[in-house]
Amino acid sequence: MLTPEKYKLFFYAYAKAPIDPHTGEEKGSGILDAVRWAYVPPPEFTITTEPKQVDMRAGDEEEIFVQINSTTGLQPVVNLTPSIQAKNVSMEITDNNLSLPSFGIATTHLKIKTDENTGSALHRFFLTGNLSFPMEKFTIPINTPAETLGNISIPIDSKNVLKQTSGLLNLQPAFTLSEQFRQWISEWFNPISSVVLTLVSVATGIVGFGIGSKSKRGK
């Protein structure tokens, strides 16, 4: 059971159809019950967000980075579900049902929208990932001590893997009119200040060069 180190298995049971005592023939058909594929060891995957804590003002929208890492090379599909216990806050995955490539890394984004009436508070949000695998067929030999009944090919589902991670959403009140005005002034004057400073530096250099040249001619 340790060779190879990774494998999958399932269990099944088969009940043969009853035999008619008068004709010796089967009455109806047999019954087969198979359990889902199980992967050994169980696949592991992690969900991470960047940043871990999102700072927002009421009425704003943000988009954060989400990454999924998996140890399996089976190329499963990941479905992400965001949740948060906060009024007037909505969350949405931009690209859900991600197909993990063989190297086990996939990325998407989480959109966060808040209403202007959202109160200031520190909330914890959750991302739940469901790792599902494609259905696979398996050919089962059905044998009895007396005869071989043949092979049955059946599709078998795989057991899903669930994972959850969390992050923090730090909500602050919306900017007041005076705060908005100060922010606008700051954003407006910062580039102007940079331009003025550059012009002053250039002018100072020109003046200094001119003075130096006159001093040399005087000598």
N, C-alpha and C positions, 0 to 999 in steps of 0.2 A: 504493500500500500504506500510505501515511501518512494517508489520509483514509477513514474517521475515525481518530482516534488509538487507539481501542480496537476490536477486532474479534475474531472467532473464525473458525477455518478447519479443514478436514480434507481428507485426500486419499483418493481411492478408485480402484479399478481394476475394470474389467468385461471379462469374457471371454465372447464370444458363444458359444452352443451350436454344436457342429459341424453341418455340413450333410450330409445323406445324398446322395451323388452320383447315386443312382438315382431318388430321388423329389424331390430339391431341397428337402426339408423339414428343419427343425431336429431333431436327435436329442437329447432331454433338454432341459435348460434352461441358461441362462447362469449364470455365477458372478460374484458381486460381493463385493469385499473393501474395507471402509472402515476407516480409522484413526480413533481417537477425536478428538473436538473438542479443539482447542488454542486457548487464549485468549492474545491478544497485546495488551498485554504480559501475562506470567503474573500471576495474582492473588497479592497479598501479604497475609499476615495475621500477627498477633502474638498471643502468649499471655502474659499477665502475672498474677502472683499478689500478693496483699497479705495479710500481709507477705511480704517476700522470704526472711526467715529466721524459722523457727518454733521457739520455745523451749518444750520440753515436759518433764514429769517422766514417768518410767516408770509405766505404768498409767493415764495421762491420755488424754483425747480432745480433739481440736481441730478446728475447722472454719475454713478460710481462704477468702478471696474470690478468684475466678478471672474474668478478663475476656478476651474475644476481640475483636480489632479486625481488620476486613478492608477492603481497598481496592475490592473488587468490589461491584457493586449487583445481582448475579445471584441473591441469596438462596440460597446453598449451605447444606449441612448439615455441622456440625462434630462429629466424634466424638473425644473426649478419652480418652487412656489413661495413667493414672499408673503409675510404676514406681519402686522403690527397692531397693537392695541392703542390706537390714537385716533381721535376724531379729526375729520377734514384732512387726512393724510392718505394718499394713495401710492401704491408701489406696483411697478410693472417690469417684467423681464423683457428686454428688447428682442432677444433671440432665444426662444425656448426650444425644448426638444433637441438638445445638442447631441450630435453624434461624436463620441469620443474617438479620436484616431488611435492608431496602434501605439503611439508613444504616450498616450494617456493624459493629454493636456488640451483643454478647451476653454474659451473665454467668451464672455458676453457682458452686458451692462444692465444695471438696475436703475430705472428711472423713479425718482421720488418727487411727488408734487404735493404742495401744501396750500391750504386756503389762507386768505388774509385773516380769517377769524380763528386760525389755529392758535391755541394758547402756548405759552412758553413752558417747556418742560424737557426732561431728559427721558427719552423713550428707548426701549430695546426692541429691535426688529429681528425677525428670523427668516432664514432661507432654508427651505427643506428640499433636498434633492432625492429623486427617485431614479435609481440606476436599473434599467431594464435591458434584457438581452433578447436577441432575435430567437424566434421559435426554431427549433431544430428537429429534424426527423431522425428516427432511430429504427433500425430493423431488428425486430425481436424474434428469435427462433422459438417456436412453440413446440416443445417435445413432451412426450409421455414415455414411460418405460416400454410401451408396446409399439409405438409408431411415432413418426415425425409428421406433424400437422402442417409444416411449412413455416414461412416467415411472414411477419406482419410489420409493415412500415407505418409508424404513427408519428404525428407531430407532437412534440413535448415542449411545454413552456419551461422557462427558467425562473428560479426564485429571484425576486427583486431585492435590491439592497437600498436601504434608506439612510440618509445622513442629514444632519441639521447643524447649521452654524448661526451665530448671532452677531449683531453689531449695535452701535449706539447712534441714536439720532438726537442731536442737541438742538432743540427749537428755541428761537428767540423771537420776541415780538417784531412786527414789521417796523420799518423805519418811520419815524414821525416826519412831518413836513420840514421841520428845522434840520433834522438829521440828513434828510435827503438833499436839502440845499447845501449843507456843509460838505457832503460827499461830492456833490456836483462841482462845487467851487474847488475842492481838492483835486478832483480828476481833471478839471479844466486848467488850473494854474500850474500843476506839476509839469506838464509838457512845456508850457510857456516859460516857466522858470528855467528849465533845462536849455531851451533855445536862447533865452536872454543871457544865461551864464556862458554859453558857448560863444555868443557874439561879443560879450565883454572880454573874454579871453583872447579872441582873435584881435579885437581892437587894441587891447593892451600890448599884444605882441607887435602889431604894426607900429604903434606909437613908440615903443621901445626901440624897434629897428630904426625908425626915423631919427630919433635922438642920437642913437649910436653913430649913424652915418654922418650927421652934422658935426659931431664931435671929432670925427676922423678928418673931415674936410678942414675944420678950423685949425688943426695941427699942421 
